[in-house]
Amino acid sequence: MKVLDTQNASFTKDTDDIQPLIEKKTPVTKTQRKQAEINTPPTKILHTFVFGEGSQGELGLGAKHNGRITVIDVQRPRLNPLLEKVNVVQLAVGGMHVAALTAENKIYTWGVNDQGALGRPTTEEGKMRGADEDDSSDSDGDSEDEDSGLNPSEAEPRQVDPACFPEGTRFASLFTGDSTTFAVTTTGLVYGWGTFRVSACVQQRSMTNTTRAMMVYSVSTRKAPRKMAKRHRGFQHLFLS
């Protein structure tokens, strides 16, 4: 006499040989376990105009003057030609650095990288000017020397290595602090890099000269995911809710 589990089996119509047909479960792949998207990235292409001193590469105009067109001490708003090429949809401005999100889901950074705020290595490709270094160059004057003294790897918008993030990551927004940068994904994860210059940490994970992106926040897997309604950042803190 055979005992059949009627709750977890189905049967053939042949009553002479009743055999349970157990349904085989296919293993769930990582793709099938993909989290639902709860944040929507911007899509409108922005045109970025810059002006100001920019002696630390914050304007993102590069490191070389071009005749009357200088890359520092820009007195009037100027369309940034380097950013026009990458289809920027959002900008985040930090203490002395900037981050941009593009329509192609890429992150570009430029400016001061002393404490890892750019999220990428910046090799010394040129002499970085000091903030108090005297310079008489002007956007309305001729420049005999095309070298501004800026480090091109900091003064030019360059992409954060996508290998820092899991394959398939889509970004919804960027936020910056004094020396930090954060990227929020469409599934509610937050990646960050840089330095909190006070006794601070995120989820007990210290951010000090973190030049490579690290995950600092994720939505709870035990609760229904919800869109982040509030994101506030200060010079040395970040608040998410």
HUMO-V145612 format. One line per field, one symbol per residue. psi: psi as a letter, one per 40 degrees, with the letter a starting at -180 (. if undefined). A space follows every 50 residues. Layout:
psi: ???
This chain:
psi: hhhihedfiiiiehedghhhghhhhhhhidddehiihehhiiehhihhhi iadfeeedefeaehigbehieifhdihhhhddddeegheiihhadfiiih hidefihiiiahfdfeeefiigigeihhiidehhheiieeiihdheheei hdedehhihhheeeiihehhidiiiiadfihihhieeeihiiiahheigi ihfehhghfgehhiheiiiheeihiihhdhhhiadfihhi.
